[in-house]
C-alpha cells in the first residue's frame, strides 16, 4: 500500500498508508473529508551521474 498525502478543508496535511486509489479520508483532527493531493517530488540527482561513472562506451569504440 502506498503512502499518500491528504489535505482537509482547514489546510491540515495528513500522510496515510492507504490502499491504492483512495481519493478521500476523514481528517483525524476535524473529522472533515480530506482529499488526496499531489505532493512535490524530493528526487535529487547528485554526483557525476551514471554516464560519467563508467557505463558509457570507452575509447571511442562502439558496442556491437
PyMOL Python script that loads the backbone (N, CA, C, O; Angstrom):
from pymol import cmd

cmd.read_pdbstr("""\
ATOM      1  N   UNK A   1       0.835  -1.178   0.000  1.00  0.00           N
ATOM      2  CA  UNK A   1       0.000   0.000   0.000  1.00  0.00           C
ATOM      3  C   UNK A   1       0.883   1.246   0.000  1.00  0.00           C
ATOM      4  O   UNK A   1       1.885   1.292   0.714  1.00  0.00           O
ATOM      5  N   UNK A   2       0.525   2.247  -0.786  1.00  0.00           N
ATOM      6  CA  UNK A   2       1.325   3.468  -0.848  1.00  0.00           C
ATOM      7  C   UNK A   2       0.952   4.469   0.251  1.00  0.00           C
ATOM      8  O   UNK A   2      -0.134   4.407   0.828  1.00  0.00           O
ATOM      9  N   UNK A   3       1.868   5.382   0.519  1.00  0.00           N
ATOM     10  CA  UNK A   3       1.610   6.490   1.434  1.00  0.00           C
ATOM     11  C   UNK A   3       1.197   7.682   0.579  1.00  0.00           C
ATOM     12  O   UNK A   3       1.931   8.099  -0.317  1.00  0.00           O
ATOM     13  N   UNK A   4       0.019   8.223   0.861  1.00  0.00           N
ATOM     14  CA  UNK A   4      -0.496   9.388   0.149  1.00  0.00           C
ATOM     15  C   UNK A   4      -0.622  10.550   1.120  1.00  0.00           C
ATOM     16  O   UNK A   4      -0.723  10.351   2.331  1.00  0.00           O
ATOM     17  N   UNK A   5      -0.614  11.773   0.577  1.00  0.00           N
ATOM     18  CA  UNK A   5      -0.873  12.966   1.375  1.00  0.00           C
ATOM     19  C   UNK A   5      -2.293  13.436   1.096  1.00  0.00           C
ATOM     20  O   UNK A   5      -2.763  13.415  -0.041  1.00  0.00           O
ATOM     21  N   UNK A   6      -2.962  13.859   2.159  1.00  0.00           N
ATOM     22  CA  UNK A   6      -4.330  14.358   2.078  1.00  0.00           C
ATOM     23  C   UNK A   6      -4.379  15.725   2.741  1.00  0.00           C
ATOM     24  O   UNK A   6      -3.624  15.997   3.675  1.00  0.00           O
ATOM     25  N   UNK A   7      -5.281  16.599   2.250  1.00  0.00           N
ATOM     26  CA  UNK A   7      -5.460  17.916   2.850  1.00  0.00           C
ATOM     27  C   UNK A   7      -6.922  18.105   3.223  1.00  0.00           C
ATOM     28  O   UNK A   7      -7.821  17.901   2.407  1.00  0.00           O
ATOM     29  N   UNK A   8      -7.145  18.505   4.488  1.00  0.00           N
ATOM     30  CA  UNK A   8      -8.511  18.746   4.953  1.00  0.00           C
ATOM     31  C   UNK A   8      -8.908  20.188   4.629  1.00  0.00           C
ATOM     32  O   UNK A   8      -8.050  20.982   4.243  1.00  0.00           O
ATOM     33  N   UNK A   9     -10.185  20.545   4.776  1.00  0.00           N
ATOM     34  CA  UNK A   9     -10.634  21.897   4.456  1.00  0.00           C
ATOM     35  C   UNK A   9      -9.954  22.988   5.298  1.00  0.00           C
ATOM     36  O   UNK A   9      -9.951  24.157   4.913  1.00  0.00           O
ATOM     37  N   UNK A  10      -9.383  22.605   6.439  1.00  0.00           N
ATOM     38  CA  UNK A  10      -8.715  23.574   7.310  1.00  0.00           C
ATOM     39  C   UNK A  10      -7.232  23.728   6.968  1.00  0.00           C
ATOM     40  O   UNK A  10      -6.518  24.469   7.645  1.00  0.00           O
ATOM     41  N   UNK A  11      -6.766  23.045   5.937  1.00  0.00           N
ATOM     42  CA  UNK A  11      -5.382  23.166   5.491  1.00  0.00           C
ATOM     43  C   UNK A  11      -4.406  22.195   6.125  1.00  0.00           C
ATOM     44  O   UNK A  11      -3.211  22.257   5.837  1.00  0.00           O
ATOM     45  N   UNK A  12      -4.870  21.311   6.969  1.00  0.00           N
ATOM     46  CA  UNK A  12      -4.003  20.320   7.615  1.00  0.00           C
ATOM     47  C   UNK A  12      -3.602  19.256   6.601  1.00  0.00           C
ATOM     48  O   UNK A  12      -4.452  18.720   5.890  1.00  0.00           O
ATOM     49  N   UNK A  13      -2.296  18.946   6.532  1.00  0.00           N
ATOM     50  CA  UNK A  13      -1.771  17.904   5.643  1.00  0.00           C
ATOM     51  C   UNK A  13      -1.572  16.628   6.460  1.00  0.00           C
ATOM     52  O   UNK A  13      -0.942  16.648   7.517  1.00  0.00           O
ATOM     53  N   UNK A  14      -2.112  15.531   5.962  1.00  0.00           N
ATOM     54  CA  UNK A  14      -2.040  14.242   6.642  1.00  0.00           C
ATOM     55  C   UNK A  14      -1.399  13.234   5.702  1.00  0.00           C
ATOM     56  O   UNK A  14      -1.767  13.167   4.529  1.00  0.00           O
ATOM     57  N   UNK A  15      -0.449  12.451   6.193  1.00  0.00           N
ATOM     58  CA  UNK A  15       0.125  11.344   5.428  1.00  0.00           C
ATOM     59  C   UNK A  15      -0.488  10.054   5.958  1.00  0.00           C
ATOM     60  O   UNK A  15      -0.512   9.817   7.166  1.00  0.00           O
ATOM     61  N   UNK A  16      -0.977   9.233   5.058  1.00  0.00           N
ATOM     62  CA  UNK A  16      -1.616   7.978   5.456  1.00  0.00           C
ATOM     63  C   UNK A  16      -1.196   6.839   4.531  1.00  0.00           C
ATOM     64  O   UNK A  16      -1.030   7.029   3.326  1.00  0.00           O
ATOM     65  N   UNK A  17      -1.031   5.673   5.106  1.00  0.00           N
ATOM     66  CA  UNK A  17      -0.802   4.447   4.356  1.00  0.00           C
ATOM     67  C   UNK A  17      -2.183   3.866   4.057  1.00  0.00           C
ATOM     68  O   UNK A  17      -2.857   3.340   4.943  1.00  0.00           O
ATOM     69  N   UNK A  18      -2.589   3.972   2.795  1.00  0.00           N
ATOM     70  CA  UNK A  18      -3.943   3.570   2.400  1.00  0.00           C
ATOM     71  C   UNK A  18      -3.888   2.714   1.137  1.00  0.00           C
ATOM     72  O   UNK A  18      -2.874   2.713   0.440  1.00  0.00           O
ATOM     73  N   UNK A  19      -4.956   1.991   0.836  1.00  0.00           N
ATOM     74  CA  UNK A  19      -4.985   1.213  -0.407  1.00  0.00           C
ATOM     75  C   UNK A  19      -4.864   2.122  -1.637  1.00  0.00           C
ATOM     76  O   UNK A  19      -5.319   3.266  -1.624  1.00  0.00           O
ATOM     77  N   UNK A  20      -4.256   1.604  -2.674  1.00  0.00           N
ATOM     78  CA  UNK A  20      -4.075   2.352  -3.912  1.00  0.00           C
ATOM     79  C   UNK A  20      -5.428   2.795  -4.454  1.00  0.00           C
ATOM     80  O   UNK A  20      -6.391   2.029  -4.463  1.00  0.00           O
ATOM     81  N   UNK A  21      -5.483   4.039  -4.903  1.00  0.00           N
ATOM     82  CA  UNK A  21      -6.705   4.567  -5.474  1.00  0.00           C
ATOM     83  C   UNK A  21      -7.598   5.299  -4.482  1.00  0.00           C
ATOM     84  O   UNK A  21      -8.634   5.837  -4.873  1.00  0.00           O
ATOM     85  N   UNK A  22      -7.218   5.331  -3.201  1.00  0.00           N
ATOM     86  CA  UNK A  22      -8.013   6.051  -2.205  1.00  0.00           C
ATOM     87  C   UNK A  22      -7.955   7.543  -2.508  1.00  0.00           C
ATOM     88  O   UNK A  22      -6.867   8.114  -2.589  1.00  0.00           O
ATOM     89  N   UNK A  23      -9.100   8.176  -2.676  1.00  0.00           N
ATOM     90  CA  UNK A  23      -9.160   9.594  -3.032  1.00  0.00           C
ATOM     91  C   UNK A  23      -9.490  10.491  -1.847  1.00  0.00           C
ATOM     92  O   UNK A  23      -9.243  11.696  -1.891  1.00  0.00           O
ATOM     93  N   UNK A  24     -10.048   9.905  -0.783  1.00  0.00           N
ATOM     94  CA  UNK A  24     -10.511  10.736   0.328  1.00  0.00           C
ATOM     95  C   UNK A  24     -10.477   9.938   1.622  1.00  0.00           C
ATOM     96  O   UNK A  24     -10.783   8.746   1.635  1.00  0.00           O
ATOM     97  N   UNK A  25     -10.100  10.607   2.718  1.00  0.00           N
ATOM     98  CA  UNK A  25     -10.141  10.013   4.058  1.00  0.00           C
ATOM     99  C   UNK A  25     -10.807  11.017   4.994  1.00  0.00           C
ATOM    100  O   UNK A  25     -11.115  12.139   4.592  1.00  0.00           O
ATOM    101  N   UNK A  26     -11.024  10.615   6.228  1.00  0.00           N
ATOM    102  CA  UNK A  26     -11.557  11.522   7.237  1.00  0.00           C
ATOM    103  C   UNK A  26     -10.380  12.061   8.043  1.00  0.00           C
ATOM    104  O   UNK A  26      -9.561  11.286   8.538  1.00  0.00           O
ATOM    105  N   UNK A  27     -10.288  13.393   8.178  1.00  0.00           N
ATOM    106  CA  UNK A  27      -9.217  14.022   8.944  1.00  0.00           C
ATOM    107  C   UNK A  27      -9.343  13.596  10.409  1.00  0.00           C
ATOM    108  O   UNK A  27     -10.427  13.706  10.982  1.00  0.00           O
ATOM    109  N   UNK A  28      -8.261  13.114  11.026  1.00  0.00           N
ATOM    110  CA  UNK A  28      -8.347  12.664  12.414  1.00  0.00           C
ATOM    111  C   UNK A  28      -8.568  13.805  13.414  1.00  0.00           C
ATOM    112  O   UNK A  28      -8.987  13.556  14.544  1.00  0.00           O
ATOM    113  N   UNK A  29      -8.293  15.050  13.014  1.00  0.00           N
ATOM    114  CA  UNK A  29      -8.451  16.175  13.937  1.00  0.00           C
ATOM    115  C   UNK A  29      -9.821  16.847  13.838  1.00  0.00           C
ATOM    116  O   UNK A  29     -10.482  17.050  14.857  1.00  0.00           O
ATOM    117  N   UNK A  30     -10.256  17.195  12.614  1.00  0.00           N
ATOM    118  CA  UNK A  30     -11.501  17.951  12.461  1.00  0.00           C
ATOM    119  C   UNK A  30     -12.682  17.089  12.000  1.00  0.00           C
ATOM    120  O   UNK A  30     -13.818  17.562  11.966  1.00  0.00           O
ATOM    121  N   UNK A  31     -12.416  15.829  11.647  1.00  0.00           N
ATOM    122  CA  UNK A  31     -13.441  14.882  11.198  1.00  0.00           C
ATOM    123  C   UNK A  31     -14.130  15.298   9.897  1.00  0.00           C
ATOM    124  O   UNK A  31     -15.244  14.855   9.617  1.00  0.00           O
ATOM    125  N   UNK A  32     -13.474  16.148   9.101  1.00  0.00           N
ATOM    126  CA  UNK A  32     -13.978  16.557   7.800  1.00  0.00           C
ATOM    127  C   UNK A  32     -13.313  15.695   6.726  1.00  0.00           C
ATOM    128  O   UNK A  32     -12.252  15.123   6.975  1.00  0.00           O
ATOM    129  N   UNK A  33     -13.913  15.590   5.538  1.00  0.00           N
ATOM    130  CA  UNK A  33     -13.282  14.833   4.458  1.00  0.00           C
ATOM    131  C   UNK A  33     -11.982  15.510   4.005  1.00  0.00           C
ATOM    132  O   UNK A  33     -11.954  16.717   3.764  1.00  0.00           O
ATOM    133  N   UNK A  34     -10.931  14.738   3.897  1.00  0.00           N
ATOM    134  CA  UNK A  34      -9.631  15.234   3.427  1.00  0.00           C
ATOM    135  C   UNK A  34      -9.372  14.614   2.062  1.00  0.00           C
ATOM    136  O   UNK A  34      -9.425  13.393   1.916  1.00  0.00           O
ATOM    137  N   UNK A  35      -9.096  15.435   1.072  1.00  0.00           N
ATOM    138  CA  UNK A  35      -8.885  14.974  -0.297  1.00  0.00           C
ATOM    139  C   UNK A  35      -7.401  14.727  -0.559  1.00  0.00           C
ATOM    140  O   UNK A  35      -6.535  15.417  -0.022  1.00  0.00           O
ATOM    141  N   UNK A  36      -7.131  13.732  -1.393  1.00  0.00           N
ATOM    142  CA  UNK A  36      -5.752  13.400  -1.762  1.00  0.00           C
ATOM    143  C   UNK A  36      -5.162  14.536  -2.585  1.00  0.00           C
ATOM    144  O   UNK A  36      -5.831  15.099  -3.451  1.00  0.00           O
ATOM    145  N   UNK A  37      -3.904  14.871  -2.308  1.00  0.00           N
ATOM    146  CA  UNK A  37      -3.206  15.917  -3.048  1.00  0.00           C
ATOM    147  C   UNK A  37      -1.958  15.337  -3.684  1.00  0.00           C
ATOM    148  O   UNK A  37      -1.475  14.277  -3.286  1.00  0.00           O
ATOM    149  N   UNK A  38      -1.449  16.039  -4.666  1.00  0.00           N
ATOM    150  CA  UNK A  38      -0.186  15.652  -5.299  1.00  0.00           C
ATOM    151  C   UNK A  38       0.917  16.456  -4.635  1.00  0.00           C
ATOM    152  O   UNK A  38       0.911  17.686  -4.683  1.00  0.00           O
ATOM    153  N   UNK A  39       1.849  15.773  -4.023  1.00  0.00           N
ATOM    154  CA  UNK A  39       2.925  16.451  -3.317  1.00  0.00           C
ATOM    155  C   UNK A  39       4.156  16.566  -4.212  1.00  0.00           C
ATOM    156  O   UNK A  39       4.332  15.764  -5.129  1.00  0.00           O
ATOM    157  N   UNK A  40       5.011  17.560  -3.953  1.00  0.00           N
ATOM    158  CA  UNK A  40       6.224  17.717  -4.759  1.00  0.00           C
ATOM    159  C   UNK A  40       7.179  16.540  -4.544  1.00  0.00           C
ATOM    160  O   UNK A  40       7.242  15.960  -3.460  1.00  0.00           O
ATOM    161  N   UNK A  41       7.893  16.214  -5.568  1.00  0.00           N
ATOM    162  CA  UNK A  41       8.858  15.109  -5.528  1.00  0.00           C
ATOM    163  C   UNK A  41      10.146  15.565  -4.857  1.00  0.00           C
ATOM    164  O   UNK A  41      10.561  16.711  -5.026  1.00  0.00           O
ATOM    165  N   UNK A  42      10.779  14.680  -4.098  1.00  0.00           N
ATOM    166  CA  UNK A  42      12.029  15.019  -3.433  1.00  0.00           C
ATOM    167  C   UNK A  42      13.213  14.299  -4.082  1.00  0.00           C
ATOM    168  O   UNK A  42      14.262  14.155  -3.456  1.00  0.00           O
ATOM    169  N   UNK A  43      13.060  13.854  -5.304  1.00  0.00           N
ATOM    170  CA  UNK A  43      14.096  13.135  -6.028  1.00  0.00           C
ATOM    171  C   UNK A  43      15.203  14.099  -6.454  1.00  0.00           C
ATOM    172  O   UNK A  43      14.920  15.107  -7.102  1.00  0.00           O
ATOM    173  N   UNK A  44      16.461  13.807  -6.101  1.00  0.00           N
ATOM    174  CA  UNK A  44      17.590  14.662  -6.441  1.00  0.00           C
ATOM    175  C   UNK A  44      18.723  13.817  -6.999  1.00  0.00           C
ATOM    176  O   UNK A  44      19.092  12.799  -6.413  1.00  0.00           O
ATOM    177  N   UNK A  45      19.275  14.236  -8.132  1.00  0.00           N
ATOM    178  CA  UNK A  45      20.446  13.567  -8.681  1.00  0.00           C
ATOM    179  C   UNK A  45      21.691  14.316  -8.206  1.00  0.00           C
ATOM    180  O   UNK A  45      21.781  15.536  -8.336  1.00  0.00           O
ATOM    181  N   UNK A  46      22.646  13.573  -7.656  1.00  0.00           N
ATOM    182  CA  UNK A  46      23.888  14.184  -7.181  1.00  0.00           C
ATOM    183  C   UNK A  46      25.058  13.362  -7.692  1.00  0.00           C
ATOM    184  O   UNK A  46      24.915  12.176  -7.988  1.00  0.00           O
ATOM    185  N   UNK A  47      26.212  14.000  -7.793  1.00  0.00           N
ATOM    186  CA  UNK A  47      27.409  13.290  -8.209  1.00  0.00           C
ATOM    187  C   UNK A  47      27.625  13.351  -9.703  1.00  0.00           C
ATOM    188  O   UNK A  47      27.001  14.146 -10.405  1.00  0.00           O
ATOM    189  N   UNK A  48      28.525  12.493 -10.186  1.00  0.00           N
ATOM    190  CA  UNK A  48      28.902  12.518 -11.583  1.00  0.00           C
ATOM    191  C   UNK A  48      27.854  11.952 -12.520  1.00  0.00           C
ATOM    192  O   UNK A  48      27.863  12.254 -13.714  1.00  0.00           O
ATOM    193  N   UNK A  49      26.974  11.156 -12.013  1.00  0.00           N
ATOM    194  CA  UNK A  49      25.946  10.563 -12.851  1.00  0.00           C
ATOM    195  C   UNK A  49      26.383   9.225 -13.410  1.00  0.00           C
ATOM    196  O   UNK A  49      27.574   8.917 -13.450  1.00  0.00           O
ATOM    197  N   UNK A  50      25.408   8.427 -13.846  1.00  0.00           N
ATOM    198  CA  UNK A  50      25.742   7.087 -14.334  1.00  0.00           C
ATOM    199  C   UNK A  50      26.565   7.141 -15.598  1.00  0.00           C
ATOM    200  O   UNK A  50      27.428   6.285 -15.793  1.00  0.00           O
ATOM    201  N   UNK A  51      26.338   8.115 -16.471  1.00  0.00           N
ATOM    202  CA  UNK A  51      27.071   8.185 -17.725  1.00  0.00           C
ATOM    203  C   UNK A  51      28.542   8.487 -17.466  1.00  0.00           C
ATOM    204  O   UNK A  51      29.407   7.887 -18.103  1.00  0.00           O
ATOM    205  N   UNK A  52      28.845   9.392 -16.557  1.00  0.00           N
ATOM    206  CA  UNK A  52      30.221   9.776 -16.258  1.00  0.00           C
ATOM    207  C   UNK A  52      30.939   8.730 -15.416  1.00  0.00           C
ATOM    208  O   UNK A  52      32.168   8.741 -15.349  1.00  0.00           O
ATOM    209  N   UNK A  53      30.217   7.841 -14.781  1.00  0.00           N
ATOM    210  CA  UNK A  53      30.830   6.868 -13.878  1.00  0.00           C
ATOM    211  C   UNK A  53      31.192   5.542 -14.529  1.00  0.00           C
ATOM    212  O   UNK A  53      31.500   4.584 -13.819  1.00  0.00           O
ATOM    213  N   UNK A  54      31.167   5.455 -15.838  1.00  0.00           N
ATOM    214  CA  UNK A  54      31.682   4.251 -16.457  1.00  0.00           C
ATOM    215  C   UNK A  54      30.691   3.372 -17.189  1.00  0.00           C
ATOM    216  O   UNK A  54      31.073   2.287 -17.628  1.00  0.00           O
ATOM    217  N   UNK A  55      29.467   3.767 -17.343  1.00  0.00           N
ATOM    218  CA  UNK A  55      28.527   2.928 -18.040  1.00  0.00           C
ATOM    219  C   UNK A  55      28.494   3.198 -19.543  1.00  0.00           C
ATOM    220  O   UNK A  55      27.884   2.450 -20.307  1.00  0.00           O
ATOM    221  N   UNK A  56      29.155   4.271 -19.951  1.00  0.00           N
ATOM    222  CA  UNK A  56      29.208   4.597 -21.380  1.00  0.00           C
ATOM    223  C   UNK A  56      30.367   3.821 -22.016  1.00  0.00           C
ATOM    224  O   UNK A  56      31.263   3.345 -21.319  1.00  0.00           O
ATOM    225  N   UNK A  57      30.337   3.701 -23.332  1.00  0.00           N
ATOM    226  CA  UNK A  57      31.433   3.043 -24.049  1.00  0.00           C
ATOM    227  C   UNK A  57      32.702   3.875 -23.896  1.00  0.00           C
ATOM    228  O   UNK A  57      32.634   5.104 -23.897  1.00  0.00           O
ATOM    229  N   UNK A  58      33.854   3.230 -23.767  1.00  0.00           N
ATOM    230  CA  UNK A  58      35.119   3.915 -23.566  1.00  0.00           C
ATOM    231  C   UNK A  58      36.013   3.781 -24.807  1.00  0.00           C
ATOM    232  O   UNK A  58      35.892   2.825 -25.574  1.00  0.00           O
ATOM    233  N   UNK A  59      36.887   4.733 -24.984  1.00  0.00           N
ATOM    234  CA  UNK A  59      37.904   4.629 -26.005  1.00  0.00           C
ATOM    235  C   UNK A  59      37.414   4.801 -27.435  1.00  0.00           C
ATOM    236  O   UNK A  59      38.134   4.436 -28.365  1.00  0.00           O
ATOM    237  N   UNK A  60      36.259   5.323 -27.640  1.00  0.00           N
ATOM    238  CA  UNK A  60      35.780   5.576 -28.984  1.00  0.00           C
ATOM    239  C   UNK A  60      35.255   4.354 -29.725  1.00  0.00           C
ATOM    240  O   UNK A  60      34.862   4.467 -30.886  1.00  0.00           O
ATOM    241  N   UNK A  61      35.240   3.197 -29.087  1.00  0.00           N
ATOM    242  CA  UNK A  61      34.689   2.012 -29.755  1.00  0.00           C
ATOM    243  C   UNK A  61      33.193   1.949 -29.520  1.00  0.00           C
ATOM    244  O   UNK A  61      32.700   2.293 -28.445  1.00  0.00           O
ATOM    245  N   UNK A  62      32.489   1.512 -30.527  1.00  0.00           N
ATOM    246  CA  UNK A  62      31.043   1.404 -30.405  1.00  0.00           C
ATOM    247  C   UNK A  62      30.679  -0.037 -30.058  1.00  0.00           C
ATOM    248  O   UNK A  62      31.249  -0.972 -30.620  1.00  0.00           O
ATOM    249  N   UNK A  63      29.744  -0.221 -29.146  1.00  0.00           N
ATOM    250  CA  UNK A  63      29.308  -1.583 -28.850  1.00  0.00           C
ATOM    251  C   UNK A  63      28.569  -2.194 -30.026  1.00  0.00           C
ATOM    252  O   UNK A  63      27.898  -1.482 -30.773  1.00  0.00           O
ATOM    253  N   UNK A  64      28.681  -3.497 -30.200  1.00  0.00           N
ATOM    254  CA  UNK A  64      28.031  -4.186 -31.317  1.00  0.00           C
ATOM    255  C   UNK A  64      26.730  -4.766 -30.940  1.00  0.00           C
ATOM    256  O   UNK A  64      26.062  -5.378 -31.774  1.00  0.00           O
TER     257      UNK A  64
END
""", "prot")
cmd.dss("prot")
cmd.show_as("cartoon", "prot")
cmd.util.cbc("prot")
cmd.orient("prot")
